[in-house]
Amino acid sequence: MIKLKRNMSNFDRLVRFIVVLLLISILYVGEFKGLIAFIIIVVSAMFLFASVTAFCPFYKSTNLSTYDSEDYL
């Protein structure tokens, strides 16, 4: 089993969730089809995963972390 150690702050998670909402609303309202729509869906899914789990694979691969144990947001 893969252990997902938290590496994102709550602010970072909130920003990613807002981006997901914006991307999905752009997809819903706009006339995007084909490859562009697929890319929007994939990016939204990745951001939603990171937002929900507080784990960012990109941060893990670059040894970054925005998580602070005193994060109150």
N, C-alpha and C positions, 0 to 999 in steps of 0.2 A: 504494500500500500504506500502511496506517495504521501509524504507529510508536507502539508502546506503551512509553512511558518509565516506568520503575519509580517509583512514588510511595507504596508501602506498605512498612512495616517487617515483619520476619519475625513479630513478635509479633502484629501486626494480621492477617497472613495466617493464623496459627495460630488465632486467635480466630474468624475467619470460617469456617475449615474445621470447627471444632468446632460452630459454629452450624449449618452445613450438615448435619452428622451428626445433630444434635438434631432439626432440622426434618424430615429424611427419616425418622428413627425415629418421630417423632410421627405423621407421615403413614402410615407402615406399620402402627403399632400402633393408631392411632385410627380412628375411623369417619368421617373427613372425606371429604366428597364434594362435587362441584360446584365452585362458585366458590372456596370456602376451599381446597380441595385444589389447584386451579389456581394460586392465589396463593402457596401454600407451594412449589409446584414452581418457579414463576418466580423467587421470592426465592432459593431454594436454587441455582438455575442461575446467577443473577447473582453470588451470593457465591462459588460455586465458581469461576467465571470469574476473579473478582478475586483469589481465593486462589491459583490456579494461575499466573496471569500477573503477579502483583504490581502490577497496574495497576487503579486504581479510577476509573471515569469520573466519579463524583460529586466525588472529590477534584480531578480535572482541571478540572471546570467551576467549582470554587470556589477554585482555585489553592492547595489544601492538599497537604501531603505529610508522611507520617510516616516516610519513608525517610531513614535516616542511613547514610552510607557506612561507618561504624564499627559497624554492626548485627551483633552476634555470635550472636544466638539462632537 
